[in-house]
Amino acid sequence: MYFTALLARTDHGWEASDTELDDVESLDELAELARAAGPDDETVLVCIEQEGAWFGVVRVDGEDDPRVFVSDAARALRSAYGEILLTDELLGRTPTSPDALERMVDLDGTEDGSDETEQLDEAEDPAEDGAESVPRGPVGDADLLSDLGIDTATVLTLSPDDALGEIADALGCADVLEAVR
């Protein structure tokens, strides 16, 4: 189960709204959605969590490039929402064709029409494929909330079970986030 919310900083504090990401296909589209939700050039946080598996935070400040943190890239890669956040740049890869990420997610064990199937060990990361490997664990800008009072070490140790609640609590807006949850 997923939970997604926008936290927008206003002159009167933080405002929260739930949001649907079904029509969002890229990080650029997600950033535009966030910009539309926030007043002027204020900070907007897009919060995504997959229950017990991973969470992601995208910070948008005006027209600046979005800053992204994902708690577990390998788990997020298996998610439609994770695909939005896990850009080649974030993963430190050379940009590839648009369908490369889809091929990584849709691992059916066949290649070029081959009938052979490959059995993957459950503990093995299906994305571990030489240059296209995706790290287990956090990726991105763990410092994206430091000026808001949440240091890097804290971001890196947040549990996917309640990360967004802890972030909202530190920002002083836990009640507005819970109202949209």
PASEBA-1860 file (N, C-alpha, C; in nm, 3 decimals):
! residues 181
1> MYFTALLA> 0.084/-0.117/0.000/0.000/0.000/0.000/0.089/0.124/0.000 ~ 0.047/0.223/-0.076/0.122/0.347/-0.087/0.049/0.461/-0.018 ~ 0.128/0.558/0.027/0.075/0.684/0.076/0.157/0.794/0.010 ~ 0.090/0.892/-0.048/0.158/1.005/-0.108/0.094/1.133/-0.058 ~ 0.178/1.232/-0.030/0.127/1.360/0.018/0.221/1.471/-0.025 ~ 0.165/1.589/-0.035/0.243/1.710/-0.060/0.242/1.792/0.067 ~ 0.358/1.837/0.110/0.370/1.930/0.222/0.424/2.060/0.166 ~ 0.344/2.164/0.172/0.384/2.293/0.117/0.403/2.393/0.231
9> RTDHGWEA> 0.518/2.460/0.231/0.545/2.562/0.333/0.478/2.692/0.289 ~ 0.403/2.749/0.380/0.334/2.876/0.352/0.373/2.976/0.460 ~ 0.321/3.096/0.448/0.346/3.199/0.551/0.285/3.160/0.684 ~ 0.188/3.069/0.681/0.116/3.028/0.803/0.158/2.890/0.851 ~ 0.268/2.839/0.802/0.314/2.706/0.841/0.302/2.609/0.724 ~ 0.302/2.482/0.756/0.296/2.379/0.654/0.152/2.340/0.627 ~ 0.120/2.319/0.500/-0.010/2.268/0.460/0.013/2.134/0.393 ~ -0.076/2.040/0.418/-0.063/1.906/0.360/-0.183/1.876/0.271
17> SDTELDDV> -0.155/1.802/0.166/-0.264/1.753/0.080/-0.222/1.618/0.026 ~ -0.320/1.529/0.015/-0.287/1.401/-0.046/-0.288/1.421/-0.197 ~ -0.219/1.337/-0.266/-0.209/1.353/-0.410/-0.204/1.218/-0.478 ~ -0.256/1.214/-0.596/-0.250/1.093/-0.678/-0.137/1.109/-0.778 ~ -0.056/1.009/-0.792/0.057/1.014/-0.885/0.036/0.924/-1.005 ~ -0.087/0.874/-1.023/-0.113/0.781/-1.132/-0.083/0.839/-1.270 ~ -0.102/0.968/-1.289/-0.077/1.031/-1.418/0.063/1.089/-1.431 ~ 0.143/1.079/-1.326/0.279/1.133/-1.327/0.373/1.025/-1.380
25> ESLDELAE> 0.451/1.061/-1.483/0.540/0.963/-1.545/0.687/0.996/-1.530 ~ 0.721/1.115/-1.481/0.862/1.151/-1.471/0.885/1.243/-1.351 ~ 1.010/1.257/-1.315/1.047/1.347/-1.205/1.011/1.492/-1.241 ~ 1.027/1.530/-1.367/0.990/1.665/-1.410/0.842/1.691/-1.390 ~ 0.758/1.593/-1.425/0.614/1.608/-1.405/0.580/1.616/-1.256 ~ 0.650/1.539/-1.176/0.629/1.543/-1.031/0.667/1.679/-0.975 ~ 0.777/1.736/-1.023/0.820/1.868/-0.978/0.718/1.975/-1.017 ~ 0.661/1.965/-1.136/0.559/2.061/-1.179/0.434/2.049/-1.092
33> LARAAGPD> 0.396/1.928/-1.057/0.283/1.906/-0.967/0.309/1.973/-0.832 ~ 0.431/1.958/-0.781/0.467/2.019/-0.653/0.467/2.171/-0.663 ~ 0.521/2.225/-0.771/0.524/2.371/-0.787/0.383/2.429/-0.790 ~ 0.292/2.358/-0.853/0.153/2.404/-0.861/0.085/2.403/-0.724 ~ 0.132/2.318/-0.633/0.071/2.306/-0.501/0.121/2.409/-0.402 ~ 0.237/2.469/-0.429/0.297/2.562/-0.334/0.281/2.706/-0.374 ~ 0.269/2.794/-0.275/0.260/2.936/-0.305/0.396/2.992/-0.346 ~ 0.395/3.080/-0.445/0.516/3.148/-0.493/0.629/3.048/-0.515
41> DETVLVCI> 0.743/3.075/-0.458/0.859/2.988/-0.473/0.891/2.914/-0.344 ~ 0.791/2.890/-0.262/0.813/2.825/-0.134/0.848/2.677/-0.152 ~ 0.900/2.618/-0.047/0.939/2.478/-0.046/0.816/2.387/-0.045 ~ 0.821/2.285/-0.130/0.719/2.181/-0.131/0.790/2.047/-0.122 ~ 0.742/1.963/-0.034/0.795/1.827/-0.020/0.691/1.729/-0.072 ~ 0.734/1.642/-0.162/0.649/1.534/-0.209/0.695/1.411/-0.131 ~ 0.604/1.353/-0.057/0.637/1.239/0.029/0.567/1.115/-0.024 ~ 0.645/1.009/-0.041/0.592/0.883/-0.091/0.641/0.772/0.001
49> EQEGAWFG> 0.551/0.685/0.042/0.595/0.569/0.118/0.520/0.445/0.071 ~ 0.596/0.338/0.062/0.534/0.208/0.041/0.547/0.136/0.173 ~ 0.435/0.104/0.230/0.428/0.052/0.366/0.534/-0.053/0.395 ~ 0.622/-0.020/0.488/0.723/-0.113/0.536/0.837/-0.144/0.441 ~ 0.836/-0.087/0.320/0.939/-0.123/0.223/1.037/-0.008/0.197 ~ 0.988/0.109/0.162/1.075/0.221/0.130/0.995/0.351/0.137 ~ 1.068/0.462/0.143/1.004/0.593/0.133/1.093/0.684/0.049 ~ 1.031/0.785/-0.004/1.104/0.883/-0.083/1.053/1.022/-0.052
57> VVRVDGED> 1.144/1.119/-0.062/1.109/1.258/-0.044/1.169/1.335/-0.161 ~ 1.086/1.417/-0.223/1.131/1.505/-0.330/1.109/1.647/-0.280 ~ 1.214/1.726/-0.284/1.205/1.865/-0.240/1.211/1.954/-0.363 ~ 1.112/2.044/-0.372/1.107/2.139/-0.483/1.105/2.279/-0.423 ~ 1.203/2.359/-0.460/1.213/2.498/-0.417/1.205/2.587/-0.541 ~ 1.087/2.641/-0.568/1.070/2.728/-0.684/1.107/2.655/-0.812 ~ 1.187/2.721/-0.893/1.226/2.665/-1.022/1.355/2.583/-1.015 ~ 1.413/2.568/-0.896/1.533/2.487/-0.881/1.503/2.342/-0.918
65> DPRVFVSD> 1.607/2.270/-0.957/1.591/2.127/-0.985/1.545/2.056/-0.858 ~ 1.459/1.958/-0.872/1.414/1.884/-0.753/1.529/1.806/-0.690 ~ 1.525/1.797/-0.558/1.621/1.718/-0.483/1.548/1.594/-0.434 ~ 1.612/1.478/-0.448/1.545/1.351/-0.422/1.625/1.267/-0.322 ~ 1.552/1.202/-0.233/1.609/1.100/-0.145/1.516/0.979/-0.147 ~ 1.574/0.860/-0.165/1.499/0.735/-0.162/1.568/0.644/-0.061 ~ 1.491/0.587/0.031/1.550/0.509/0.140/1.607/0.375/0.095 ~ 1.552/0.314/-0.008/1.602/0.186/-0.056/1.577/0.175/-0.206
73> AARALRSA> 1.681/0.199/-0.284/1.667/0.204/-0.430/1.623/0.070/-0.488 ~ 1.677/-0.039/-0.439/1.644/-0.171/-0.494/1.495/-0.201/-0.475 ~ 1.442/-0.169/-0.359/1.299/-0.193/-0.335/1.213/-0.094/-0.414 ~ 1.255/0.031/-0.420/1.179/0.132/-0.493/1.174/0.101/-0.641 ~ 1.278/0.039/-0.694/1.283/0.006/-0.836/1.169/-0.087/-0.876 ~ 1.122/-0.166/-0.782/1.014/-0.259/-0.810/0.876/-0.193/-0.801 ~ 0.874/-0.062/-0.788/0.751/0.012/-0.768/0.730/0.113/-0.881 ~ 0.606/0.131/-0.920/0.576/0.230/-1.023/0.615/0.370/-0.976
81> YGEILLTD> 0.591/0.400/-0.850/0.627/0.532/-0.799/0.778/0.546/-0.787 ~ 0.845/0.439/-0.752/0.990/0.442/-0.744/1.053/0.472/-0.879 ~ 0.993/0.422/-0.985/1.044/0.448/-1.119/1.049/0.597/-1.150 ~ 0.954/0.673/-1.095/0.951/0.817/-1.116/1.075/0.883/-1.053 ~ 1.113/0.836/-0.936/1.221/0.898/-0.859/1.360/0.852/-0.900 ~ 1.372/0.728/-0.943/1.503/0.668/-0.969/1.552/0.699/-1.110 ~ 1.596/0.821/-1.127/1.650/0.863/-1.256/1.791/0.809/-1.273 ~ 1.838/0.806/-1.397/1.976/0.764/-1.423/2.073/0.851/-1.345
89> ELLGRTPT> 2.046/0.981/-1.340/2.134/1.073/-1.268/2.142/1.037/-1.119 ~ 2.028/1.010/-1.059/2.025/0.974/-0.917/2.102/0.845/-0.890 ~ 2.091/0.751/-0.983/2.158/0.622/-0.967/2.302/0.624/-1.014 ~ 2.347/0.737/-1.068/2.485/0.748/-1.113/2.514/0.668/-1.238 ~ 2.412/0.652/-1.322/2.429/0.575/-1.445/2.433/0.668/-1.564 ~ 2.490/0.620/-1.670/2.484/0.690/-1.796/2.342/0.679/-1.847 ~ 2.283/0.791/-1.892/2.145/0.783/-1.941/2.131/0.678/-2.050 ~ 2.020/0.606/-2.041/1.994/0.498/-2.135/1.866/0.526/-2.209
97> SPDALERM> 1.825/0.434/-2.289/1.700/0.451/-2.363/1.583/0.455/-2.266 ~ 1.472/0.518/-2.306/1.358/0.531/-2.215/1.301/0.400/-2.165 ~ 1.317/0.291/-2.241/1.259/0.164/-2.196/1.357/0.079/-2.116 ~ 1.476/0.131/-2.087/1.576/0.053/-2.014/1.528/0.019/-1.873 ~ 1.466/0.117/-1.804/1.417/0.091/-1.669/1.305/-0.013/-1.672 ~ 1.220/-0.005/-1.774/1.112/-0.103/-1.787/1.169/-0.244/-1.806 ~ 1.276/-0.256/-1.886/1.337/-0.387/-1.906/1.394/-0.439/-1.775 ~ 1.449/-0.349/-1.692/1.505/-0.392/-1.565/1.394/-0.442/-1.472
105> VDLDGTED> 1.278/-0.377/-1.475/1.168/-0.414/-1.387/1.099/-0.540/-1.437 ~ 1.086/-0.554/-1.569/1.015/-0.667/-1.627/1.113/-0.780/-1.659 ~ 1.170/-0.837/-1.557/1.269/-0.943/-1.574/1.199/-1.077/-1.588 ~ 1.175/-1.117/-1.712/1.107/-1.244/-1.732/1.206/-1.357/-1.759 ~ 1.335/-1.325/-1.760/1.436/-1.427/-1.777/1.467/-1.459/-1.921 ~ 1.398/-1.399/-2.014/1.426/-1.425/-2.154/1.495/-1.307/-2.218 ~ 1.570/-1.336/-2.321/1.640/-1.230/-2.392/1.629/-1.257/-2.540 ~ 1.587/-1.157/-2.614/1.574/-1.168/-2.760/1.489/-1.288/-2.801
113> GSDETEQL> 1.381/-1.310/-2.729/1.289/-1.418/-2.766/1.332/-1.555/-2.723 ~ 1.436/-1.568/-2.646/1.483/-1.697/-2.600/1.377/-1.763/-2.514 ~ 1.367/-1.895/-2.524/1.268/-1.968/-2.444/1.320/-2.006/-2.306 ~ 1.449/-1.987/-2.285/1.506/-2.022/-2.155/1.462/-1.921/-2.051 ~ 1.429/-1.970/-1.933/1.397/-1.880/-1.823/1.505/-1.892/-1.719 ~ 1.524/-1.783/-1.652/1.628/-1.776/-1.550/1.561/-1.768/-1.414 ~ 1.601/-1.852/-1.322/1.546/-1.849/-1.188/1.628/-1.752/-1.104 ~ 1.561/-1.656/-1.043/1.628/-1.559/-0.958/1.607/-1.597/-0.812
121> DEAEDPAE> 1.713/-1.599/-0.738/1.705/-1.622/-0.595/1.633/-1.502/-0.533 ~ 1.542/-1.526/-0.438/1.466/-1.417/-0.379/1.555/-1.314/-0.312 ~ 1.667/-1.355/-0.260/1.756/-1.260/-0.193/1.840/-1.182/-0.293 ~ 1.842/-1.226/-0.417/1.922/-1.160/-0.518/1.848/-1.039/-0.573 ~ 1.917/-0.933/-0.597/1.858/-0.813/-0.653/1.851/-0.829/-0.804 ~ 1.732/-0.834/-0.863/1.722/-0.856/-1.006/1.786/-0.744/-1.087 ~ 1.807/-0.630/-1.028/1.867/-0.520/-1.102/2.019/-0.529/-1.105 ~ 2.077/-0.621/-1.027/2.222/-0.632/-1.025/2.267/-0.696/-1.155
129> DGAESVPR> 2.309/-0.612/-1.245/2.342/-0.656/-1.379/2.457/-0.572/-1.432 ~ 2.572/-0.584/-1.369/2.689/-0.509/-1.413/2.669/-0.360/-1.393 ~ 2.680/-0.282/-1.502/2.674/-0.137/-1.495/2.537/-0.085/-1.455 ~ 2.433/-0.166/-1.472/2.300/-0.118/-1.440/2.254/-0.160/-1.301 ~ 2.347/-0.195/-1.213/2.308/-0.238/-1.080/2.249/-0.122/-1.002 ~ 2.154/-0.155/-0.919/2.087/-0.057/-0.834/2.124/-0.090/-0.691 ~ 2.174/0.007/-0.617/2.217/-0.022/-0.481/2.101/-0.054/-0.388 ~ 2.127/-0.148/-0.298/2.034/-0.170/-0.188/2.063/-0.058/-0.090
137> GPVGDADL> 1.960/-0.001/-0.035/1.978/0.106/0.060/1.956/0.243/-0.001 ~ 1.991/0.346/0.075/1.956/0.482/0.036/2.036/0.536/-0.083 ~ 1.969/0.620/-0.161/2.032/0.696/-0.268/1.974/0.837/-0.267 ~ 2.051/0.929/-0.319/2.002/1.065/-0.333/2.062/1.159/-0.231 ~ 1.993/1.268/-0.211/2.039/1.379/-0.128/1.983/1.367/0.014 ~ 2.056/1.300/0.100/2.011/1.281/0.239/2.017/1.412/0.318 ~ 2.074/1.515/0.259/2.087/1.646/0.324/1.972/1.740/0.286 ~ 1.874/1.691/0.211/1.770/1.779/0.157/1.680/1.844/0.261
145> LSDLGIDT> 1.681/1.795/0.385/1.596/1.852/0.490/1.676/1.921/0.600 ~ 1.807/1.931/0.584/1.892/1.982/0.693/1.858/2.125/0.731 ~ 1.826/2.211/0.636/1.790/2.349/0.671/1.651/2.359/0.734 ~ 1.577/2.248/0.733/1.446/2.243/0.796/1.452/2.177/0.933 ~ 1.573/2.145/0.980/1.591/2.089/1.113/1.604/1.938/1.120 ~ 1.618/1.872/1.006/1.632/1.727/1.005/1.767/1.695/0.941 ~ 1.864/1.656/1.024/1.999/1.636/0.971/2.012/1.508/0.890 ~ 2.123/1.499/0.819/2.151/1.387/0.729/2.145/1.253/0.801
153> ATVLTLSP> 2.208/1.244/0.918/2.210/1.118/0.992/2.069/1.071/1.027 ~ 1.983/1.164/1.061/1.845/1.129/1.093/1.772/1.075/0.970 ~ 1.788/1.143/0.857/1.722/1.098/0.734/1.767/0.957/0.698 ~ 1.896/0.930/0.713/1.950/0.799/0.677/1.904/0.686/0.769 ~ 1.860/0.720/0.890/1.819/0.616/0.985/1.668/0.605/1.003 ~ 1.591/0.682/0.926/1.445/0.675/0.937/1.396/0.539/0.890 ~ 1.301/0.484/0.961/1.239/0.357/0.926/1.130/0.380/0.822 ~ 1.123/0.296/0.719/1.017/0.312/0.619/0.876/0.300/0.678
161> DDALGEIA> 0.864/0.240/0.795/0.732/0.224/0.856/0.670/0.356/0.901 ~ 0.753/0.453/0.943/0.698/0.579/0.994/0.785/0.699/0.957 ~ 0.858/0.691/0.850/0.948/0.800/0.813/0.874/0.931/0.789 ~ 0.765/0.925/0.714/0.694/1.048/0.683/0.633/1.111/0.807 ~ 0.586/1.029/0.899/0.534/1.080/1.026/0.642/1.149/1.107 ~ 0.761/1.088/1.110/0.872/1.148/1.183/0.920/1.278/1.119 ~ 0.921/1.281/0.986/0.959/1.405/0.916/0.858/1.515/0.946 ~ 0.729/1.482/0.934/0.624/1.580/0.962/0.629/1.627/1.107
169> DALGCADV> 0.658/1.536/1.199/0.670/1.573/1.340/0.784/1.672/1.360 ~ 0.899/1.646/1.298/1.014/1.736/1.310/0.985/1.873/1.248 ~ 0.903/1.875/1.143/0.868/2.002/1.078/0.757/2.075/1.154 ~ 0.695/2.007/1.250/0.587/2.068/1.326/0.453/2.061/1.256 ~ 0.436/1.964/1.167/0.310/1.955/1.093/0.253/1.814/1.092 ~ 0.282/1.737/1.195/0.233/1.599/1.202/0.081/1.595/1.197 ~ 0.015/1.690/1.261/-0.130/1.689/1.262/-0.190/1.715/1.124 ~ -0.129/1.802/1.044/-0.183/1.827/0.911/-0.155/1.708/0.818
177> LEAVR> -0.042/1.640/0.837/-0.017/1.521/0.756/-0.114/1.410/0.792 ~ -0.136/1.391/0.919/-0.231/1.286/0.963/-0.372/1.314/0.916 ~ -0.406/1.441/0.900/-0.541/1.477/0.854/-0.563/1.430/0.711 ~ -0.459/1.423/0.630/-0.476/1.376/0.492/-0.449/1.227/0.478 ~ -0.391/1.167/0.580/-0.360/1.023/0.574/-0.490/0.950/0.590
END
